[in-house]
Amino acid sequence: MSISPLFAARLFVVLVGVSLMNAAEAARIEPANTPFTAKGPISFAKSIINADCTIQVSGKVSADGSYASVEQVDFSGGLKCGQVEATHLPWKLVAKDETSGAMSGIRVTVHAPLVGGECGPSTAEGSWNNSTGKLEATQVSLDGGCTIKTVSIQMPPTFRVAP
């Protein structure tokens, strides 16, 4: 049995249309076009360095809500935390649906003799909860030998993900 070229062309158009519709139905971040600042605990490791810190992020939700641009990242909470520096900003946060998302472009430099260095760029997959306002991830491996063991960022009360 052979497939006619006309049928194959129609099938291709339908499949492309369905895939574009699914992409257009991605979740969005609200409120659009607004700045945000958020923070929470992060547990981070590179080689023999383990650090339990506070991460603070700030940025802006895009005009259409399709992503949030993370333009500043600070780590605090002790000497080890001060050795971790976010680089190559902005990072990009995208909501996949109402319960999950991904932050791409994550890159840090660990300033420590012998065991420090660059980690990333990498993408962290995580969960989102509109009720608690928390963006969380566990066991995220970054290129270069770093691991985000856990992170739980408390976003502002107005920050939400909509279908």
C-alpha positions in Angstrom: 0.0 0.0 0.0 1.4 3.4 -0.9 0.5 6.8 0.3 -0.4 9.5 -2.2 1.8 12.6 -2.2 -1.3 14.7 -1.6 -2.3 12.7 1.5 1.2 12.9 2.8 1.3 16.7 2.4 -2.1 17.1 4.1 -1.0 14.8 7.0 2.2 16.8 7.4 0.3 20.1 7.5 -2.1 18.7 10.2 0.8 17.4 12.3 2.7 20.7 12.1 -0.5 22.6 13.0 -1.1 20.4 16.1 2.5 20.8 17.3 2.2 24.6 16.9 -1.1 24.7 18.8 0.5 22.8 21.7 3.4 25.3 21.8 0.9 28.2 21.8 -0.9 26.6 24.7 2.1 26.8 27.1 1.5 28.3 30.5 2.2 31.9 31.2 3.6 33.8 34.1 1.5 36.6 35.7 1.4 39.4 36.1 3.1 40.2 32.8 5.6 43.0 32.4 6.3 43.3 36.2 9.5 43.2 38.2 9.9 40.6 41.0 12.3 39.8 43.8 12.3 36.4 45.7 14.5 34.4 47.9 14.8 31.1 49.7 17.2 28.3 50.9 19.5 26.6 48.5 21.9 23.7 49.2 24.7 23.6 46.7 27.8 21.3 46.1 30.9 21.3 44.0 33.6 18.8 44.7 34.3 18.8 48.4 32.5 22.2 48.9 29.0 22.0 50.3 27.1 25.2 51.0 23.7 25.8 52.6 22.9 29.4 51.6 20.1 31.8 50.8 19.5 32.7 47.2 17.9 35.9 46.2 16.8 36.5 42.6 15.3 39.5 40.9 14.1 40.2 37.4 11.1 40.9 35.3 8.2 39.0 33.8 8.1 39.4 30.0 5.5 41.6 28.4 3.5 38.5 27.2 4.1 36.4 30.3 5.9 33.7 28.3 9.0 33.8 30.6 10.6 35.6 33.4 14.1 37.1 33.0 16.3 36.6 36.1 18.6 39.5 36.0 20.3 39.4 39.4 21.2 36.5 41.7 22.9 36.8 45.1 24.0 34.1 47.5 24.4 34.8 51.2 24.7 33.0 54.5 28.3 32.5 55.2 31.8 32.2 53.8 31.1 29.4 51.4 28.0 31.1 50.0 30.1 34.2 49.2 32.3 32.0 47.0 29.4 31.3 44.6 28.8 33.9 41.9 26.0 33.8 39.4 27.4 34.6 35.9 26.1 35.1 32.4 22.8 36.6 33.4 20.0 36.9 32.6 18.7 33.4 33.2 15.4 32.5 31.7 12.4 31.0 33.7 9.7 29.3 31.7 6.5 27.8 33.1 5.8 24.5 31.3 2.4 24.1 32.9 0.7 25.1 36.2 2.9 22.8 38.2 6.3 22.7 36.5 8.9 24.9 34.9 12.5 25.2 33.9 15.2 27.8 34.4 17.8 27.8 31.6 21.2 29.4 31.3 22.1 28.7 34.9 25.8 29.4 35.2 27.9 30.0 38.3 31.6 30.4 39.2 32.8 28.9 42.5 35.8 30.9 43.7 37.7 28.3 45.7 41.3 27.2 45.3 41.8 23.8 43.6 38.2 22.8 43.6 36.4 25.8 42.3 35.6 26.7 38.7 32.7 27.3 36.3 29.5 25.3 36.3 26.9 25.4 33.6 25.3 26.6 31.4 22.6 24.2 32.4 18.8 24.0 32.7 17.1 23.1 36.0 13.7 21.4 35.8 11.5 22.1 38.8 8.1 22.3 40.3 5.8 25.3 40.9 2.9 25.6 43.3 0.5 28.5 42.9 -0.9 27.9 46.5 2.4 28.2 48.3 4.1 30.4 45.7 7.2 28.2 45.8 9.5 27.3 43.0 11.4 24.2 43.9 13.9 21.7 42.5 16.1 18.8 43.9 19.2 17.1 42.7 19.9 19.3 39.7 23.3 18.5 38.1 25.0 21.4 36.4 27.8 20.9 33.8 31.2 21.3 35.4 30.5 19.2 38.5 28.1 21.3 40.5 24.9 20.0 42.1 21.9 22.0 43.4 20.8 19.6 46.1 17.7 21.5 47.0 16.3 24.9 46.3 13.0 26.5 47.4 12.4 30.0 46.3 9.4 31.9 47.8 8.1 34.0 45.0 6.0 37.2 45.7 2.3 36.7 46.4 1.2 38.2 43.0 3.5 35.8 41.0 1.3 33.1 39.5 1.3 30.6 36.6 -1.8 30.5 34.5 -2.7 27.9 31.8 
